[in-house]
Amino acid sequence: MWQSIVERHAFVDCNDPAPAVRRWQRIFTQSPTRHAEALANAAPWISYVADELGRRGLPSEYVWLPFVESRYQAFRARGNRPAGAWQLMPATARWRGLKIADDYDGRLDFVAATRAALDLLDYLGNVFDHDWALVTMAYNAGEYRIKGALERARKTGKSMQAEHLAVSPITHEHLVKLRSLACVVARPDAVSLTLPAFDHSQQLARVSVPHAMNVSQLAALAGVTTAQWLQWNPAWRRGYVDGGAEILLPRALIDDSAAAIAMATPTPIERNAVTPHSDRNRVHVVRSGESAWQIARRHRILLAALLKKNGLTTKSILRPGQKLRLP
């Protein structure tokens, strides 16, 4: 899988990466074992996105976009904040056709959110004449901020290349992170990384749900626990899935599960929220550059409570991939 992704690179050159890219390669792989574990955990979703990108003819580097955004974690949010593995803002999500309501957030529905995110990349590709560096920056900063930066550069006779645009350092770093992750996998020996093996039977694939069905029934038909089912389909915590929706299951379960779901008689809908055991022991995986204060703010918890829960102090150093228990 990793090699097939690298072979379809379209805009990242790993033969002579820029100093900033090399720096982030070192940051991501300061613990090669931990980074390999992060890749292994995300691999079923990475493989799904890689197939969707290939089907659309989009650059394979974009498998790393959800990794930069969230490490493929389905982060929840309230108010005008990004959510889901693709970290889509509410206005952007609704523009791309996702539903956001109290009992369902399409940004957490990986099938729907991936479709919306790739629609957005397709759209931005046309807007920026398939300059994928500009597209990546526009995904982070917004179409009109990048258009404005390009126009200012044109008027002042400055370079209009993505790397030289006068935009937020966060937006520049966002592009650098994506490039560095692509190069880590393209040149794993350079960072002493052993890429994890991937069992394609664990790749996630879509299954259509013909009628509204309870999450508990769908999990039983797949032969897994509700908590395990919700790891693949975290948007459906209200207790049931809408008729006509698509869910994700590992390929190892697809054939039997799809047939069972198609033939099953739906049980009466239970409209209670599902709270799996994993929710009672919530964990945050630290991303590069995150501080304890940022994590506490993201989850709307007290910094002191977060530090106490994990035996930390305000001087403690957090490392990418580190798992923090949330109070």
C-alpha positions in Angstrom: 0.0 0.0 0.0 2.7 2.5 1.0 4.6 2.0 -2.3 1.4 2.4 -4.4 0.8 5.8 -2.6 4.4 6.9 -3.3 4.2 5.9 -7.0 1.2 8.3 -7.5 2.9 11.4 -5.9 2.1 14.4 -8.1 3.6 17.5 -6.4 6.0 16.5 -3.6 9.7 16.0 -4.6 11.5 14.0 -2.0 14.9 13.8 -3.8 16.0 17.2 -2.3 13.4 18.3 0.3 13.6 21.9 1.6 15.1 22.5 5.0 11.7 23.1 6.6 10.4 19.7 5.2 13.5 17.9 6.6 12.9 19.6 10.0 9.3 18.3 10.2 10.5 14.9 9.0 12.7 14.8 12.1 9.9 16.0 14.3 7.4 13.4 13.1 9.9 10.6 13.4 11.8 11.6 16.5 10.4 8.2 17.8 10.3 6.0 14.6 8.5 3.3 16.6 5.8 5.7 17.7 5.3 7.1 14.2 5.1 3.6 12.8 2.4 2.8 15.3 0.5 6.0 14.3 0.7 4.9 10.6 -0.5 1.4 11.5 -3.5 2.7 13.5 -4.5 5.0 10.6 -3.7 2.5 7.8 -7.3 1.2 7.3 -8.5 4.8 6.7 -5.4 5.8 4.7 -6.0 2.9 2.4 -9.7 3.9 1.9 -8.7 7.5 1.1 -5.9 6.3 -1.2 -8.5 4.4 -3.2 -10.9 7.3 -3.4 -8.1 9.6 -4.5 -7.1 7.1 -7.2 -10.7 6.8 -8.4 -10.9 10.6 -8.8 -7.4 11.1 -10.3 -6.3 13.3 -7.4 -2.7 13.4 -6.0 -1.9 10.6 -3.6 -0.2 13.0 -1.3 -3.6 13.9 0.0 -3.8 10.7 2.1 -1.7 12.8 4.5 -4.1 15.7 4.8 -6.3 14.0 7.5 -3.1 13.0 9.2 -1.9 16.6 9.3 -5.3 17.7 10.4 -6.1 15.1 13.1 -4.0 12.0 12.7 -7.2 10.5 11.3 -9.0 11.1 14.6 -12.8 11.9 14.4 -12.5 15.0 16.6 -15.9 16.5 17.8 -16.5 20.2 18.1 -19.1 22.7 19.2 -19.9 26.1 17.7 -18.0 27.5 14.8 -15.0 25.1 15.0 -13.6 22.4 12.7 -14.5 18.8 13.3 -13.9 15.2 12.1 -10.8 13.6 10.6 -10.7 16.2 7.8 -11.3 19.1 10.2 -13.9 20.8 8.1 -15.4 24.1 9.3 -19.2 24.1 9.7 -19.8 26.5 6.8 -17.5 24.6 4.5 -19.1 21.3 5.4 -22.6 22.5 4.7 -21.4 24.1 1.4 -20.2 20.7 0.4 -23.5 19.0 1.3 -22.8 17.7 4.8 -25.6 17.7 7.4 -24.7 19.1 10.9 -27.3 18.6 13.6 -27.5 17.9 17.3 -27.8 14.2 16.8 -25.6 13.8 13.7 -22.5 15.6 12.4 -21.6 14.6 8.8 -18.0 15.7 9.5 -17.7 12.6 11.7 -19.1 10.3 9.0 -15.9 9.3 7.3 -17.6 8.2 4.1 -19.6 11.5 3.7 -16.7 13.7 5.0 -14.2 12.1 2.7 -16.5 12.7 -0.2 -17.0 16.3 0.8 -13.3 16.9 1.4 -12.3 15.4 -2.0 -15.1 17.4 -3.7 -13.5 20.5 -2.1 -10.0 19.5 -3.4 -11.4 18.9 -6.9 -13.1 22.3 -6.8 -9.9 24.1 -5.5 -7.9 22.2 -8.1 -9.9 23.8 -10.9 -9.8 27.2 -9.2 -6.0 27.2 -8.9 -5.2 25.5 -12.2 -4.1 22.3 -10.5 -1.3 23.9 -8.6 -1.6 21.5 -5.7 0.6 23.4 -3.4 -1.8 26.4 -3.7 -4.7 24.0 -3.3 -3.3 22.6 -0.1 -2.8 26.1 1.3 -6.4 27.1 0.2 -7.7 24.0 2.1 -6.1 25.4 5.2 -6.6 29.1 4.8 -9.6 29.4 2.5 -9.9 30.0 -1.2 -10.2 33.8 -1.0 -7.2 34.3 1.3 -5.0 32.6 -1.2 -6.6 34.4 -4.1 -5.9 37.7 -2.3 -2.3 36.7 -1.6 -1.8 35.9 -5.2 -3.3 39.2 -6.4 -1.1 41.2 -4.0 2.0 39.3 -5.2 1.1 40.0 -8.8 0.5 43.7 -8.2 3.8 44.2 -6.4 5.8 42.0 -8.8 6.7 39.4 -6.1 6.9 35.7 -6.6 3.5 34.0 -6.9 4.8 30.6 -5.9 3.1 29.0 -3.0 6.2 29.0 -0.8 6.7 32.8 -1.2 3.1 34.0 -0.6 2.4 36.4 2.2 0.0 34.3 4.2 -0.1 33.0 7.8 2.9 30.9 8.9 0.4 28.3 10.0 -0.7 27.9 6.4 2.9 27.6 5.2 3.6 25.0 7.9 0.5 23.1 7.0 1.9 22.5 3.5 5.3 21.7 4.9 3.8 19.1 7.2 2.0 17.4 4.3 5.2 17.3 2.2 7.2 16.0 5.1 4.8 13.1 5.8 4.8 12.2 2.1 8.6 12.1 2.1 8.8 10.1 5.4 7.0 7.3 3.6 8.8 7.8 0.3 12.2 7.6 2.0 11.7 5.7 5.3 15.3 4.6 5.5 16.4 8.3 5.7 14.6 8.6 9.1 15.2 5.0 10.3 11.6 4.1 9.9 10.2 0.7 9.2 6.9 1.0 7.6 4.2 -1.2 9.2 2.8 -4.1 7.2 -0.8 -3.7 6.2 -3.3 -6.5 6.0 -5.7 -5.5 3.2 -8.5 -7.5 4.8 -8.6 -4.6 7.3 -9.0 -1.9 4.7 -12.3 -0.1 5.2 -15.0 -0.3 2.5 -18.5 1.1 2.1 -21.7 -0.9 2.8 -25.1 0.6 2.0 -27.8 0.4 4.7 -31.1 0.1 2.8 -33.4 0.9 5.8 -33.0 2.9 9.0 -31.4 0.4 11.5 -30.2 0.5 15.0 -26.4 0.7 15.6 -26.6 -2.3 17.9 -28.3 -4.4 15.2 -25.8 -3.4 12.6 -22.9 -4.2 14.9 -24.5 -7.6 15.7 -24.9 -8.4 12.0 -21.2 -7.6 11.5 -20.2 -9.8 14.4 -18.6 -7.0 16.4 -19.3 -5.0 19.5 -21.1 -1.6 19.3 -18.0 0.1 20.6 -15.9 -1.4 17.8 -18.5 -0.6 15.2 -18.5 3.1 16.3 -14.7 3.3 15.9 -15.4 2.9 12.2 -18.6 4.9 12.1 -18.4 7.6 14.9 -21.1 9.9 13.5 -23.9 7.6 14.4 -24.0 7.9 18.2 -27.7 8.7 18.3 -28.3 5.0 18.2 -29.5 4.4 14.6 -28.4 4.9 11.0 -30.5 6.5 8.4 -31.9 4.5 5.5 -29.7 4.9 2.4 -26.6 5.9 4.4 -23.2 4.2 3.8 -21.2 2.8 6.6 -17.6 1.5 6.8 -16.5 -2.0 7.7 -13.2 -3.9 7.2 -13.1 -5.9 4.0 -12.8 -9.1 6.0 -16.4 -8.5 7.2 -17.9 -7.0 4.0 -19.3 -10.0 2.2 -21.2 -11.6 5.0 -22.2 -8.3 6.6 -23.5 -6.7 3.5 -25.6 -9.8 2.7 -26.9 -9.9 6.3 -27.7 -6.2 6.4 -29.6 -6.4 3.0 -31.7 -9.3 4.3 -32.3 -8.2 7.8 -35.6 -7.0 9.1 -34.9 -3.8 11.0 -35.8 -3.8 14.7 -37.8 -0.8 16.1 -35.6 2.3 16.1 -34.0 3.2 19.4 -33.5 6.9 19.5 -31.1 6.9 22.5 -27.6 8.1 22.2 -25.0 5.4 22.2 -22.1 5.9 24.6 -19.6 3.1 24.1 -17.2 2.1 26.9 -14.4 4.0 25.1 -16.3 7.3 25.6 -16.2 6.8 29.4 -12.4 6.6 29.1 -11.7 9.3 26.6 -8.2 9.7 25.2 -6.5 12.5 23.2 -3.6 11.6 21.0 -1.1 14.5 21.0 -0.4 16.1 17.6 2.8 17.8 16.7 3.0 21.3 18.1 0.1 20.9 20.5 0.3 22.2 24.1 -1.7 21.0 27.1 -3.5 24.4 27.1 -4.6 23.9 23.5 -5.8 20.3 24.2 -7.8 21.5 27.2 -9.4 24.3 25.2 -10.2 21.9 22.3 -12.1 19.6 24.7 -13.6 22.3 26.8 -12.0 21.1 30.0 -9.9 22.7 32.7 -6.1 22.7 32.1 -5.5 21.9 35.8 -7.9 18.9 35.5 -6.1 17.6 32.4 -2.7 17.9 34.0 -3.8 16.2 37.2 -5.5 13.3 35.3 -2.2 12.6 33.6 0.3 13.3 36.3 1.7 16.3 34.5 2.7 19.9 35.4 2.7 23.1 33.4 6.4 22.4 32.6 5.8 18.9 31.2 6.8 18.4 27.5 4.2 16.7 25.3 5.4 14.4 22.5 3.5 13.6 19.2 1.6 10.4 19.6 1.4 10.6 23.4 -2.0 9.6 24.7 -3.6 11.8 27.4 -6.6 10.7 29.4 -9.4 13.3 29.4 -11.2 14.1 32.7 
